[in-house]
């Protein structure tokens, strides 16, 4: 598979590393269009891929074109790619909030995919939500799926409206989880643990809890109950969190993120 990347930032870097590790594509089959010379040098040295400052060269001959730029950069990028895309090329956008309608109109291209990956893709544990236009064939969807699966897990939605919702949960979710981990670590230090001990305890606790939820069929509420002895230490701490409105605050954060994602596409 030949892949052209428009933008060589962190998410592009993560996806490139994943597709190379998963042997979805070889280094010589990847071209990255990136305006910053230093960034081009870094990607070429790290992944041995082809790099260019010309986006038109990056998409030439590509089976899949990945748009990995900031949403506000899309109009400029789209203007440079118009009439340079072949009808059978698949364009995969990982830009938050940019709708299918905007993609198709801006690029004058119909075979588009809208995807929301997340930063755990850097270690092959990403979560990508995605949807595709009707013009993207079943075979082409399999190509996109292979790319996304190389970076972790993927979930396909038939309706685009779910993508902004997924952006709030999995796209922005790592930021919320890291804030929780930071708070846990600070609390552990407040109790008297060293920073090093706090980090190891917190990271493995989050990791193990997520793996337990992933590998069992039990609801997370049931898993929480398993560790909550009536009148015990966990019950005491959970009472404080509930009284502080943690559950409502997380819901409000997801709603705010969802509304922002829709606004970016507006």
MIDOSE-1310 file (N, C-alpha, C; in nm, 2 decimals, decimal comma, always signed):
residues 266
xxxx	+0,08/-0,12/+0,00/+0,00/+0,00/+0,00/+0,09/+0,12/+0,00; +0,06/+0,22/-0,09/+0,13/+0,34/-0,09/+0,05/+0,45/-0,02; +0,11/+0,52/+0,08/+0,04/+0,61/+0,16/+0,11/+0,75/+0,15; +0,03/+0,85/+0,13/+0,08/+0,99/+0,14/+0,03/+1,06/+0,26
xxxx	+0,11/+1,12/+0,34/+0,07/+1,20/+0,46/+0,08/+1,35/+0,43; -0,02/+1,42/+0,46/-0,01/+1,57/+0,45/-0,01/+1,61/+0,60; +0,11/+1,66/+0,64/+0,13/+1,69/+0,78/+0,22/+1,58/+0,84; +0,32/+1,63/+0,92/+0,41/+1,53/+0,98/+0,42/+1,55/+1,13
xxxx	+0,31/+1,59/+1,19/+0,31/+1,61/+1,34/+0,31/+1,48/+1,42; +0,27/+1,49/+1,55/+0,28/+1,37/+1,64/+0,19/+1,26/+1,59; +0,06/+1,29/+1,55/-0,03/+1,18/+1,51/+0,02/+1,11/+1,38; +0,06/+1,19/+1,29/+0,12/+1,13/+1,17/+0,24/+1,05/+1,20
xxxx	+0,32/+1,09/+1,29/+0,44/+1,02/+1,33/+0,40/+0,89/+1,39; +0,30/+0,89/+1,48/+0,25/+0,77/+1,54/+0,19/+0,67/+1,44; +0,12/+0,72/+1,35/+0,05/+0,63/+1,25/+0,16/+0,57/+1,15; +0,26/+0,65/+1,11/+0,37/+0,60/+1,03/+0,44/+0,49/+1,10
xxxx	+0,48/+0,51/+1,22/+0,55/+0,41/+1,30/+0,46/+0,28/+1,31; +0,33/+0,30/+1,33/+0,25/+0,18/+1,34/+0,24/+0,10/+1,21; +0,22/+0,17/+1,10/+0,20/+0,10/+0,97/+0,33/+0,03/+0,93; +0,44/+0,09/+0,97/+0,57/+0,03/+0,94/+0,59/-0,09/+1,02
xxxx	+0,56/-0,08/+1,15/+0,58/-0,20/+1,24/+0,48/-0,31/+1,21; +0,36/-0,27/+1,16/+0,26/-0,37/+1,12/+0,28/-0,42/+0,98; +0,38/-0,37/+0,91/+0,41/-0,41/+0,77/+0,29/-0,39/+0,68; +0,22/-0,28/+0,71/+0,11/-0,24/+0,62/+0,17/-0,17/+0,50
xxxx	+0,28/-0,10/+0,52/+0,35/-0,03/+0,41/+0,50/-0,04/+0,44; +0,58/-0,03/+0,34/+0,72/-0,02/+0,36/+0,77/+0,13/+0,35; +0,88/+0,16/+0,41/+0,93/+0,30/+0,41/+0,93/+0,37/+0,28; +0,97/+0,29/+0,17/+0,98/+0,35/+0,04/+0,84/+0,38/-0,02
xxxx	+0,73/+0,32/+0,04/+0,60/+0,34/-0,01/+0,52/+0,46/+0,07; +0,59/+0,53/+0,15/+0,53/+0,64/+0,23/+0,60/+0,77/+0,19; +0,52/+0,87/+0,17/+0,57/+1,00/+0,14/+0,50/+1,10/+0,24; +0,58/+1,18/+0,30/+0,52/+1,28/+0,40/+0,54/+1,42/+0,34
xxxx	+0,43/+1,49/+0,33/+0,43/+1,64/+0,29/+0,43/+1,72/+0,42; +0,54/+1,79/+0,45/+0,56/+1,86/+0,57/+0,63/+1,99/+0,54; +0,58/+2,11/+0,58/+0,64/+2,24/+0,55/+0,77/+2,27/+0,63; +0,78/+2,21/+0,74/+0,90/+2,24/+0,83/+1,02/+2,15/+0,80
xxxx	+1,13/+2,21/+0,75/+1,24/+2,13/+0,71/+1,30/+2,04/+0,83; +1,30/+2,10/+0,95/+1,35/+2,02/+1,06/+1,27/+1,90/+1,09; +1,14/+1,91/+1,08/+1,04/+1,80/+1,10/+1,06/+1,70/+0,99; +1,08/+1,74/+0,87/+1,10/+1,65/+0,76/+1,23/+1,56/+0,78
xxxx	+1,33/+1,63/+0,83/+1,46/+1,56/+0,86/+1,44/+1,46/+0,97; +1,36/+1,49/+1,07/+1,34/+1,40/+1,18/+1,26/+1,28/+1,14; +1,16/+1,30/+1,06/+1,08/+1,18/+1,01/+1,16/+1,09/+0,92; +1,24/+1,16/+0,83/+1,32/+1,08/+0,74/+1,42/+0,99/+0,81
xxxx	+1,48/+1,05/+0,92/+1,58/+0,98/+0,99/+1,52/+0,87/+1,08; +1,40/+0,90/+1,14/+1,34/+0,81/+1,23/+1,28/+0,69/+1,16; +1,21/+0,72/+1,04/+1,14/+0,61/+0,98/+1,19/+0,57/+0,84; +1,29/+0,64/+0,79/+1,34/+0,62/+0,65/+1,24/+0,63/+0,54
xxxx	+1,14/+0,72/+0,57/+1,04/+0,74/+0,47/+1,08/+0,86/+0,38; +1,01/+0,88/+0,27/+1,03/+0,99/+0,18/+0,96/+1,11/+0,23; +1,03/+1,23/+0,22/+0,97/+1,35/+0,27/+0,98/+1,46/+0,17; +0,89/+1,55/+0,17/+0,88/+1,66/+0,07/+0,81/+1,78/+0,13
xxxx	+0,85/+1,90/+0,08/+0,77/+2,02/+0,12/+0,66/+2,05/+0,03; +0,64/+1,97/-0,07/+0,53/+1,99/-0,17/+0,42/+1,88/-0,15; +0,31/+1,93/-0,11/+0,20/+1,83/-0,08/+0,15/+1,76/-0,21; +0,16/+1,82/-0,32/+0,12/+1,76/-0,45/+0,21/+1,64/-0,47
xxxx	+0,34/+1,64/-0,44/+0,43/+1,53/-0,46/+0,39/+1,42/-0,36; +0,35/+1,46/-0,24/+0,32/+1,36/-0,14/+0,20/+1,27/-0,17; +0,10/+1,33/-0,25/-0,02/+1,25/-0,28/+0,00/+1,18/-0,42; +0,10/+1,21/-0,50/+0,11/+1,15/-0,63/+0,14/+1,00/-0,62
xxxx	+0,06/+0,92/-0,67/+0,08/+0,78/-0,67/+0,03/+0,71/-0,55; -0,02/+0,78/-0,45/-0,07/+0,72/-0,32/-0,20/+0,65/-0,34; -0,22/+0,54/-0,27/-0,35/+0,47/-0,27/-0,43/+0,54/-0,16; -0,37/+0,58/-0,05/-0,44/+0,64/+0,06/-0,37/+0,77/+0,09
xxxx	-0,44/+0,88/+0,11/-0,39/+1,01/+0,15/-0,44/+1,04/+0,29; -0,35/+1,06/+0,39/-0,39/+1,09/+0,52/-0,37/+1,24/+0,55; -0,48/+1,31/+0,58/-0,47/+1,45/+0,61/-0,45/+1,46/+0,76; -0,33/+1,50/+0,80/-0,29/+1,51/+0,94/-0,25/+1,65/+0,98
xxxx	-0,33/+1,75/+0,94/-0,30/+1,88/+0,98/-0,40/+1,94/+1,07; -0,38/+2,06/+1,13/-0,47/+2,12/+1,21/-0,60/+2,16/+1,13; -0,72/+2,16/+1,20/-0,84/+2,19/+1,13/-0,84/+2,33/+1,06; -0,77/+2,42/+1,13/-0,77/+2,56/+1,07/-0,67/+2,57/+0,95
xxxx	-0,59/+2,47/+0,92/-0,50/+2,47/+0,81/-0,57/+2,40/+0,69; -0,68/+2,34/+0,71/-0,75/+2,26/+0,60/-0,78/+2,35/+0,47; -0,83/+2,47/+0,49/-0,86/+2,54/+0,36/-0,74/+2,57/+0,27; -0,63/+2,60/+0,33/-0,51/+2,62/+0,26/-0,46/+2,49/+0,19
xxxx	-0,46/+2,38/+0,27/-0,41/+2,25/+0,22/-0,51/+2,21/+0,11; -0,64/+2,22/+0,13/-0,73/+2,18/+0,03/-0,72/+2,25/-0,10; -0,69/+2,38/-0,09/-0,67/+2,46/-0,22/-0,55/+2,40/-0,30; -0,45/+2,36/-0,23/-0,33/+2,30/-0,30/-0,35/+2,16/-0,35
xxxx	-0,45/+2,09/-0,30/-0,47/+1,95/-0,34/-0,58/+1,94/-0,44; -0,67/+2,04/-0,46/-0,78/+2,04/-0,56/-0,72/+2,00/-0,69; -0,79/+1,91/-0,76/-0,76/+1,87/-0,89/-0,63/+1,79/-0,90; -0,57/+1,76/-0,79/-0,45/+1,68/-0,79/-0,48/+1,54/-0,73
xxxx	-0,60/+1,51/-0,69/-0,64/+1,38/-0,64/-0,71/+1,30/-0,75; -0,67/+1,17/-0,76/-0,74/+1,08/-0,85/-0,87/+1,03/-0,79; -0,97/+1,01/-0,87/-1,10/+0,96/-0,81/-1,09/+0,84/-0,72; -0,99/+0,75/-0,76/-0,98/+0,62/-0,68/-0,89/+0,63/-0,56
xxxx	-0,84/+0,75/-0,53/-0,76/+0,77/-0,41/-0,85/+0,79/-0,29; -0,81/+0,73/-0,18/-0,89/+0,74/-0,06/-0,83/+0,85/+0,03; -0,90/+0,95/+0,07/-0,85/+1,05/+0,16/-0,91/+1,03/+0,30; -0,81/+1,01/+0,39/-0,85/+0,99/+0,53/-0,81/+1,11/+0,61
xxxx	-0,91/+1,17/+0,67/-0,89/+1,29/+0,75/-0,88/+1,25/+0,90; -0,78/+1,30/+0,97/-0,78/+1,28/+1,12/-0,79/+1,41/+1,19; -0,85/+1,51/+1,12/-0,87/+1,65/+1,17/-1,00/+1,65/+1,26; -0,99/+1,70/+1,38/-1,10/+1,71/+1,47/-1,20/+1,81/+1,41
xxxx	-1,33/+1,76/+1,41/-1,44/+1,85/+1,38/-1,47/+1,88/+1,23; -1,37/+1,85/+1,14/-1,39/+1,88/+1,00/-1,49/+1,77/+0,94; -1,60/+1,82/+0,89/-1,71/+1,72/+0,85/-1,68/+1,66/+0,71; -1,75/+1,56/+0,68/-1,74/+1,50/+0,55/-1,78/+1,59/+0,44
xxxx	-1,88/+1,67/+0,47/-1,93/+1,77/+0,37/-1,82/+1,87/+0,34; -1,75/+1,92/+0,44/-1,64/+2,01/+0,43/-1,52/+1,95/+0,35; -1,49/+1,83/+0,38/-1,39/+1,76/+0,32/-1,41/+1,74/+0,17; -1,53/+1,70/+0,14/-1,57/+1,67/+0,00/-1,57/+1,80/-0,08
xxxx	-1,63/+1,90/-0,02/-1,64/+2,03/-0,09/-1,50/+2,10/-0,11; -1,42/+2,10/+0,00/-1,29/+2,16/-0,01/-1,20/+2,10/-0,10; -1,20/+1,96/-0,11/-1,11/+1,89/-0,20/-1,16/+1,86/-0,33; -1,30/+1,88/-0,35/-1,36/+1,84/-0,48/-1,33/+1,69/-0,50
xxxx	-1,35/+1,62/-0,40/-1,32/+1,47/-0,40/-1,42/+1,40/-0,32; -1,47/+1,28/-0,37/-1,58/+1,22/-0,30/-1,54/+1,10/-0,21; -1,43/+1,03/-0,24/-1,39/+0,91/-0,16/-1,31/+0,96/-0,04; -1,39/+1,00/+0,06/-1,33/+1,05/+0,19/-1,37/+0,97/+0,31
xxxx	-1,28/+0,97/+0,40/-1,30/+0,90/+0,53/-1,27/+1,00/+0,64; -1,35/+1,00/+0,74/-1,33/+1,08/+0,86/-1,30/+0,99/+0,98; -1,18/+1,01/+1,04/-1,14/+0,93/+1,15/-1,09/+1,01/+1,26; -1,11/+0,96/+1,38/-1,06/+1,02/+1,51/-0,97/+0,93/+1,58
xxxx	-0,84/+0,93/+1,56/-0,75/+0,85/+1,64/-0,71/+0,92/+1,77; -0,63/+0,86/+1,85/-0,59/+0,92/+1,98/-0,44/+0,90/+2,00; -0,38/+0,97/+2,10/-0,24/+0,96/+2,12/-0,18/+0,83/+2,17; -0,26/+0,74/+2,23/-0,20/+0,61/+2,26/-0,16/+0,53/+2,14
xxxx	-0,19/+0,58/+2,02/-0,14/+0,52/+1,90/+0,01/+0,52/+1,89; +0,07/+0,62/+1,97/+0,22/+0,62/+1,98/+0,28/+0,50/+2,03; +0,20/+0,42/+2,11/+0,26/+0,29/+2,16/+0,17/+0,17/+2,11; +0,10/+0,19/+2,00/+0,02/+0,09/+1,94/-0,10/+0,05/+2,01
xxxx	-0,15/+0,14/+2,10/-0,27/+0,12/+2,18/-0,38/+0,22/+2,16; -0,38/+0,27/+2,03/-0,48/+0,38/+2,00/-0,62/+0,33/+1,99; -0,71/+0,42/+1,98/-0,85/+0,39/+1,96/-0,90/+0,49/+1,85; -0,94/+0,44/+1,74/-0,98/+0,52/+1,63/-1,13/+0,49/+1,59
xxxx	-1,21/+0,60/+1,59/-1,35/+0,60/+1,55/-1,35/+0,65/+1,41; -1,42/+0,59/+1,31/-1,42/+0,64/+1,18/-1,55/+0,61/+1,10; -1,57/+0,68/+0,99/-1,68/+0,66/+0,90/-1,63/+0,69/+0,76; -1,70/+0,64/+0,66/-1,66/+0,66/+0,52/-1,78/+0,70/+0,44
xxxx	-1,75/+0,78/+0,33/-1,85/+0,81/+0,23/-1,89/+0,69/+0,15; -2,01/+0,69/+0,09/-2,05/+0,58/+0,01/-1,96/+0,55/-0,10; -1,88/+0,65/-0,15/-1,79/+0,62/-0,26/-1,67/+0,54/-0,23; -1,65/+0,52/-0,10/-1,53/+0,44/-0,05/-1,58/+0,29/-0,06
xxxx	-1,52/+0,22/-0,14/-1,56/+0,08/-0,16/-1,52/-0,01/-0,04; -1,58/-0,13/-0,04/-1,55/-0,23/+0,07/-1,40/-0,26/+0,07; -1,33/-0,27/-0,05/-1,19/-0,30/-0,05/-1,11/-0,18/+0,01; -1,15/-0,06/-0,03/-1,09/+0,06/+0,02/-1,10/+0,07/+0,17
xxxx	-1,22/+0,04/+0,22/-1,24/+0,04/+0,37/-1,15/-0,06/+0,44; -1,13/-0,17/+0,38/-1,03/-0,27/+0,43/-0,89/-0,21/+0,44; -0,85/-0,13/+0,34/-0,72/-0,06/+0,35/-0,71/+0,03/+0,46; -0,82/+0,11/+0,48/-0,82/+0,21/+0,59/-0,82/+0,13/+0,72
xxxx	-0,90/+0,03/+0,73/-0,90/-0,05/+0,86/-0,77/-0,11/+0,89; -0,69/-0,15/+0,79/-0,56/-0,21/+0,82/-0,47/-0,10/+0,88; -0,48/+0,02/+0,83/-0,39/+0,13/+0,88/-0,43/+0,16/+1,02; -0,56/+0,17/+1,05/-0,61/+0,21/+1,19/-0,58/+0,10/+1,28
xxxx	-0,59/-0,03/+1,24/-0,57/-0,14/+1,33/-0,42/-0,15/+1,37; -0,33/-0,11/+1,28/-0,19/-0,11/+1,31/-0,16/-0,02/+1,43; -0,24/+0,08/+1,45/-0,21/+0,18/+1,56/-0,29/+0,14/+1,68; -0,37/+0,04/+1,68/-0,45/+0,00/+1,80/-0,58/-0,07/+1,75
xxxx	-0,69/-0,02/+1,81/-0,82/-0,07/+1,78/-0,90/+0,04/+1,70; -1,00/-0,01/+1,63/-1,08/+0,08/+1,55/-1,23/+0,04/+1,56; -1,32/+0,14/+1,55/-1,46/+0,12/+1,56/-1,53/+0,20/+1,45; -1,60/+0,13/+1,36/-1,66/+0,20/+1,24/-1,80/+0,24/+1,28
xxxx	-1,84/+0,36/+1,23/-1,98/+0,41/+1,25/-2,04/+0,43/+1,11; -2,16/+0,39/+1,09/-2,23/+0,41/+0,97/-2,27/+0,56/+0,96; -2,30/+0,62/+1,07/-2,35/+0,76/+1,07/-2,24/+0,85/+1,12; -2,22/+0,96/+1,05/-2,11/+1,06/+1,09/-2,14/+1,13/+1,22
xxxx	-2,26/+1,14/+1,26/-2,29/+1,22/+1,38/-2,23/+1,16/+1,50; -2,20/+1,03/+1,50/-2,13/+0,96/+1,61/-1,98/+1,00/+1,63; -1,92/+1,05/+1,52/-1,78/+1,08/+1,52/-1,75/+1,19/+1,62; -1,83/+1,30/+1,62/-1,81/+1,41/+1,72/-1,82/+1,35/+1,86
xxxx	-1,91/+1,26/+1,88/-1,93/+1,20/+2,02/-1,81/+1,12/+2,05; -1,76/+1,04/+1,96/-1,64/+0,96/+1,98/-1,51/+1,05/+2,01; -1,51/+1,17/+1,94/-1,40/+1,26/+1,96/-1,39/+1,30/+2,11; -1,51/+1,33/+2,17/-1,52/+1,36/+2,31/-1,47/+1,25/+2,40
xxxx	-1,50/+1,13/+2,37/-1,47/+1,01/+2,45/-1,33/+0,96/+2,44; -1,30/+0,92/+2,31/-1,17/+0,86/+2,29/-1,06/+0,96/+2,23; -1,11/+1,06/+2,15/-1,01/+1,15/+2,10/-0,95/+1,24/+2,20; -1,04/+1,30/+2,28/-0,99/+1,39/+2,39/-0,97/+1,32/+2,52
xxxx	-1,03/+1,20/+2,53/-1,03/+1,12/+2,65/-0,89/+1,11/+2,72; -0,78/+1,08/+2,64/-0,65/+1,06/+2,71/-0,61/+1,19/+2,79; -0,65/+1,31/+2,74/-0,62/+1,43/+2,82/-0,68/+1,43/+2,95; -0,81/+1,38/+2,96/-0,88/+1,37/+3,08/-0,82/+1,27/+3,18
xxxx	-0,79/+1,15/+3,12/-0,73/+1,04/+3,20/-0,59/+1,08/+3,25; -0,51/+1,15/+3,17/-0,38/+1,20/+3,22/-0,40/+1,30/+3,34; -0,50/+1,38/+3,33/-0,53/+1,47/+3,44/-0,56/+1,40/+3,57; -0,64/+1,29/+3,55/-0,68/+1,21/+3,67/-0,55/+1,14/+3,72
xxxx	-0,46/+1,09/+3,63/-0,34/+1,03/+3,68/-0,25/+1,13/+3,75; -0,25/+1,25/+3,70/-0,17/+1,36/+3,76/-0,22/+1,39/+3,90; -0,35/+1,39/+3,91/-0,41/+1,42/+4,04/-0,39/+1,30/+4,14; -0,39/+1,18/+4,09/-0,36/+1,06/+4,17/-0,22/+1,07/+4,22
xxxx	-0,13/+1,11/+4,13/+0,02/+1,11/+4,17/+0,04/+1,22/+4,27; -0,02/+1,34/+4,25/-0,01/+1,45/+4,35/-0,06/+1,41/+4,48; -0,18/+1,34/+4,48/-0,23/+1,30/+4,61/-0,14/+1,20/+4,68; -0,08/+1,11/+4,60/+0,01/+1,01/+4,66/+0,13/+1,07/+4,72
xxxx	+0,18/+1,18/+4,65/+0,30/+1,25/+4,71/+0,25/+1,33/+4,84; +0,13/+1,38/+4,84/+0,08/+1,45/+4,96/+0,07/+1,35/+5,08; +0,04/+1,22/+5,05/+0,04/+1,12/+5,15/+0,18/+1,09/+5,21; +0,28/+1,11/+5,13/+0,42/+1,09/+5,17/+0,50/+1,00/+5,08
xxxx	+0,44/+0,95/+4,97/+0,51/+0,87/+4,88/+0,61/+0,95/+4,79; +0,71/+0,89/+4,74/+0,80/+0,96/+4,65/+0,74/+0,98/+4,52; +0,79/+1,07/+4,43/+0,73/+1,09/+4,30/+0,75/+0,96/+4,22; +0,86/+0,89/+4,23/+0,89/+0,77/+4,16/+0,79/+0,66/+4,20
xxxx	+0,77/+0,64/+4,33/+0,68/+0,54/+4,37/+0,54/+0,57/+4,33; +0,50/+0,70/+4,34/+0,37/+0,74/+4,30/+0,34/+0,71/+4,16; +0,44/+0,74/+4,07/+0,42/+0,72/+3,93/+0,40/+0,57/+3,90; +0,48/+0,49/+3,96/+0,47/+0,34/+3,93/+0,34/+0,29/+3,98
xxxx	+0,30/+0,33/+4,10/+0,17/+0,28/+4,15/+0,05/+0,33/+4,07; +0,05/+0,45/+4,03/-0,06/+0,51/+3,95/-0,07/+0,45/+3,81; +0,04/+0,45/+3,74/+0,04/+0,41/+3,60/+0,00/+0,26/+3,59; +0,05/+0,18/+3,68/+0,01/+0,03/+3,67/-0,13/+0,01/+3,72
xxxx	-0,18/+0,09/+3,81/-0,32/+0,08/+3,86/-0,41/+0,12/+3,75; -0,38/+0,22/+3,67/-0,47/+0,26/+3,56/-0,46/+0,16/+3,45; -0,34/+0,11/+3,42/-0,32/+0,01/+3,32/-0,39/-0,12/+3,35; -0,37/-0,17/+3,47/-0,43/-0,29/+3,51/-0,58/-0,28/+3,52
xxxx	-0,63/-0,17/+3,56/-0,78/-0,16/+3,57/-0,84/-0,16/+3,43; -0,78/-0,09/+3,34/-0,82/-0,09/+3,20/-0,82/-0,23/+3,14; -0,71/-0,30/+3,16/-0,69/-0,43/+3,11/-0,80/-0,53/+3,17; -0,83/-0,51/+3,29/-0,93/-0,60/+3,36/-1,07/-0,57/+3,29
xxxx	-1,10/-0,44/+3,27/-1,23/-0,41/+3,21/-1,23/-0,46/+3,06; -1,12/-0,46/+3,00/-1,11/-0,50/+2,86/-1,13/-0,66/+2,84; -1,07/-0,73/+2,94/-1,06/-0,87/+2,92/-1,18/-0,95/+3,00; -1,27/-0,88/+3,06/-1,38/-0,94/+3,12/-1,51/-0,89/+3,06
xxxx	-1,62/-0,96/+3,08/-1,75/-0,92/+3,02/-1,83/-0,84/+3,12; -1,77/-0,81/+3,24/-1,84/-0,74/+3,34/-1,85/-0,59/+3,32; -1,96/-0,53/+3,36/-1,98/-0,39/+3,35/-1,88/-0,32/+3,44; -1,83/-0,20/+3,41/-1,74/-0,13/+3,49/-1,80/-0,10/+3,63
xxxx	-1,93/-0,09/+3,64/-1,99/-0,06/+3,77/-1,98/-0,19/+3,86; -1,98/-0,31/+3,79/-1,96/-0,43/+3,87/-1,82/-0,45/+3,91; -1,73/-0,41/+3,83/-1,59/-0,42/+3,86/-1,56/-0,32/+3,98; -1,62/-0,20/+3,98/-1,60/-0,11/+4,09/-1,65/-0,17/+4,22
xxxx	-1,77/-0,24/+4,21/-1,83/-0,30/+4,33/-1,74/-0,40/+4,39; -1,66/-0,47/+4,30/-1,57/-0,58/+4,35/-1,47/-0,53/+4,44; -1,43/-0,40/+4,42/-1,32/-0,35/+4,51/-1,37/-0,26/+4,62; -1,51/-0,25/+4,63/-1,57/-0,17/+4,73/-1,64/-0,25/+4,84
xxxx	-1,56/-0,27/+4,94/-1,62/-0,34/+5,06/-1,71/-0,25/+5,14; -1,83/-0,29/+5,18/-1,92/-0,20/+5,26/-1,84/-0,15/+5,38; -1,84/-0,02/+5,40/-1,78/+0,03/+5,52/-1,63/+0,04/+5,51; -1,57/+0,00/+5,40/-1,43/-0,01/+5,38/-1,36/+0,12/+5,33
xxxx	-1,23/+0,11/+5,30/-1,15/+0,23/+5,26/-1,20/+0,28/+5,13; -1,22/+0,19/+5,03/-1,26/+0,24/+4,90/-1,40/+0,31/+4,90; -1,49/+0,25/+4,98/-1,62/+0,31/+4,99/-1,61/+0,46/+5,05; -1,52/+0,47/+5,14/-1,50/+0,61/+5,20/-1,45/+0,71/+5,10
xxxx	-1,35/+0,66/+5,02/-1,30/+0,75/+4,91/-1,40/+0,78/+4,81; -1,48/+0,68/+4,77/-1,58/+0,70/+4,66/-1,68/+0,80/+4,71; -1,72/+0,80/+4,84/-1,81/+0,89/+4,89/-1,77/+1,03/+4,87; -1,64/+1,06/+4,89/-1,58/+1,19/+4,88/-1,59/+1,23/+4,73
xxxx	-1,55/+1,14/+4,64/-1,56/+1,17/+4,50/-1,70/+1,20/+4,45; -1,79/+1,13/+4,49/-1,93/+1,15/+4,46/-1,98/+1,28/+4,51; -1,95/+1,31/+4,63/-1,99/+1,44/+4,69/-1,92/+1,56/+4,62; -1,81/+1,54/+4,57/-1,73/+1,64/+4,49/-1,79/+1,66/+4,35
xxxx	-1,88/+1,57/+4,31/-1,94/+1,58/+4,18/-1,85/+1,53/+4,06; -1,76/+1,44/+4,09/-1,67/+1,39/+3,99/-1,75/+1,33/+3,87; -1,85/+1,25/+3,89/-1,92/+1,19/+3,78/-1,99/+1,29/+3,69; -2,05/+1,39/+3,76/-2,11/+1,50/+3,68/-2,01/+1,59/+3,60
xxxx	-1,90/+1,61/+3,67/-1,79/+1,69/+3,60/-1,74/+1,62/+3,48; -1,72/+1,49/+3,48/-1,68/+1,42/+3,36/-1,78/+1,43/+3,25; -1,91/+1,41/+3,29/-2,01/+1,42/+3,19/-2,01/+1,56/+3,12; -2,00/+1,66/+3,21/-2,00/+1,80/+3,15/-1,88/+1,82/+3,07
xxxx	-1,77/+1,76/+3,10/-1,65/+1,78/+3,02/-1,67/+1,71/+2,88; -1,73/+1,60/+2,88/-1,76/+1,53/+2,75/-1,85/+1,61/+2,67; -1,96/+1,66/+2,73/-2,05/+1,75/+2,65/-1,98/+1,87/+2,60; -1,90/+1,94/+2,68/-1,83/+2,06/+2,63/-1,73/+2,02/+2,51
xxxx	-1,67/+1,91/+2,52/-1,58/+1,86/+2,41/-1,66/+1,83/+2,29; -1,77/+1,77/+2,30/-1,86/+1,73/+2,19/-1,90/+1,86/+2,12; -1,95/+1,96/+2,20/-2,00/+2,08/+2,14/-1,88/+2,16/+2,07; -1,76/+2,15/+2,12/-1,65/+2,22/+2,06/-1,62/+2,15/+1,93
xxxx	-1,62/+2,02/+1,93/-1,60/+1,94/+1,80/-1,70/+1,98/+1,69; -1,82/+1,99/+1,73/-1,92/+2,03/+1,63/-1,90/+2,18/+1,59; -1,86/+2,26/+1,68/-1,83/+2,40/+1,64/-1,71/+2,41/+1,55; -1,61/+2,33/+1,56/-1,50/+2,33/+1,47/-1,54/+2,30/+1,33
xx	-1,64/+2,21/+1,32/-1,69/+2,17/+1,19/-1,79/+2,27/+1,13; -1,83/+2,36/+1,21/-1,93/+2,46/+1,17/-1,88/+2,56/+1,08
